[in-house]
Amino acid sequence: MTITPLQDMLDNARANITTLSIDAARQDVAEGRALLVDIRDIRELQREGRIENAFHAPRGMLEFWVAPDSPYFKPQLADGKTLILFCASAWRSALSAKTLQDMGLENVAELDGGFKAWKAAGLPIETTD
């Protein structure tokens, strides 16, 4: 059995999805066209903080929360806005955006550089005290 190298999977996903810069993502959210969706594990949010008003959809539940036929469906993810996925470093978000596209979702993108890039840019984050 041959396992596809992770970099090949990431390259394939990125060749088929939209990656938005932080500035473009912020503008789309501010203008009401998009929703930031944090797919990191809850422990990452507690440890690193979170982007204000981002919707938390853990990676392990994402497909179930997006699918209208799922008992776990979240209507917040189906209001027509572009879902801009992000994780820590934009690996999980790239693969997740590709998966959601494969499910038929058209309005999906990933945040270039993920949460780490957001934080490195000095943009506001919420932390738990």
FENUR-V894078 format. One record per backbone hydrogen bond with DSSP energy under -0.5 kcal/mol. CO is the residue of the C=O (numbers start at 0). NH is the residue of the N-H. If there is no record, write none. Layout:
CO & NH
CO & NH
This chain:
0 & 2
4 & 8
5 & 9
6 & 10
7 & 11
8 & 12
9 & 13
10 & 14
11 & 15
12 & 15
12 & 16
17 & 19
17 & 109
19 & 111
20 & 24
21 & 25
22 & 26
23 & 27
24 & 28
25 & 29
26 & 30
27 & 32
27 & 33
28 & 31
32 & 81
34 & 83
35 & 37
35 & 54
36 & 38
36 & 85
37 & 56
38 & 58
40 & 43
40 & 44
41 & 45
42 & 46
43 & 47
43 & 48
44 & 48
49 & 125
50 & 53
54 & 37
54 & 56
57 & 60
57 & 61
58 & 61
60 & 64
61 & 65
62 & 66
64 & 73
66 & 69
69 & 72
72 & 74
73 & 76
74 & 77
81 & 34
81 & 83
82 & 84
82 & 108
83 & 36
84 & 110
85 & 38
86 & 114
87 & 115
90 & 94
91 & 95
92 & 96
93 & 97
94 & 98
95 & 99
96 & 100
97 & 101
98 & 102
99 & 103
99 & 104
100 & 103
105 & 107
106 & 82
107 & 17
108 & 84
109 & 19
109 & 111
110 & 113
112 & 116
113 & 117
114 & 118
115 & 119
116 & 120
117 & 122
118 & 121
125 & 49
